[in-house]
């Protein structure tokens, strides 16, 4: 992995952790898993499929990911399973 890519990945992980520690959701984009939306990761460790409204002003929940899907998402993206609830 290139030095700049490592630096960017470290910074993204820092941002993710600080966002979760602050009690907010962190957005994950994975078009292979869900092409038309995104995944919100929450401080309690859960993840939900989300989609933007037609006017693109708000997001709404499609469904909560299963425990297996969350584990697969964490493994695929190298995300630590830290819970801040």
N, C-alpha and C positions, 0 to 999 in steps of 0.2 A: 504494500500500500504506500502511496506517495506521502511525503511529509505533510503537505498541505491538507490532504484528505484525512490524515490522522488528526491533525489539529482541528479540523472542522468537526469530525466525529466526536472528539473530546468535548468541544464547546457545545455541541448539540446535547450530549449526555448531561453536561452541567446545567444547561437550560431546562432540560426535562426534569431533572431532580429538583431544581429550585422552583419550578412551576408546580410540581406535585407537593413539595414541602409547603408551599404557600396555600395549598388547598384547592388549586385550580386543575382543570383537565389539560392534558397534553395531547395535541393532535398528531396522529400518525397517518401518513398517506401511503397506501399500498394498493396500487391499481391491479395487481395480480389477484388480490384477495377480494377487493370491492372496487370495481372500476368507476362507479358513479358517485362515490362519496369518500368518506374518510373514517378513521377510527379515533374515538376519544378514549384516552387512558385516564383513569381517575385515581385519586390518592388512596382509595381503599383497595386498589389492585384490579378492579374490574375494567372491562373495555366494552365500548358500545359502538355499533355501526351507526354512522350519522350521515345525513344528506342535507344539502342546502335546499331551502324552499325555492320555488320557481322564480321569485323575485330576487333570490340570492341575498336576502337581508337577515335570514335567520336559519338556524340548523334544527333539524328534528331527528329524533331517535328512530332507527329502523328496528334494531333489536340488540339485546345484550349478547356478547360472545360467550360461548360455553367455556368451561374451565380448560378443556382440551384446546380450543381455538386460541385462548389467551396464552397458553403454554407454547403453542406453535408460533404465535406472533412474537413472543419474547425471544424464542430461539432464533427465528428468522432474522430479526432485527438486532440481536445481541443486547436485549434490554434486561436489566436486572429486575428481579421480582420484589421490589421494595414497596412496602405499604406504609402510607403516612396518615391513615385515618385515625 
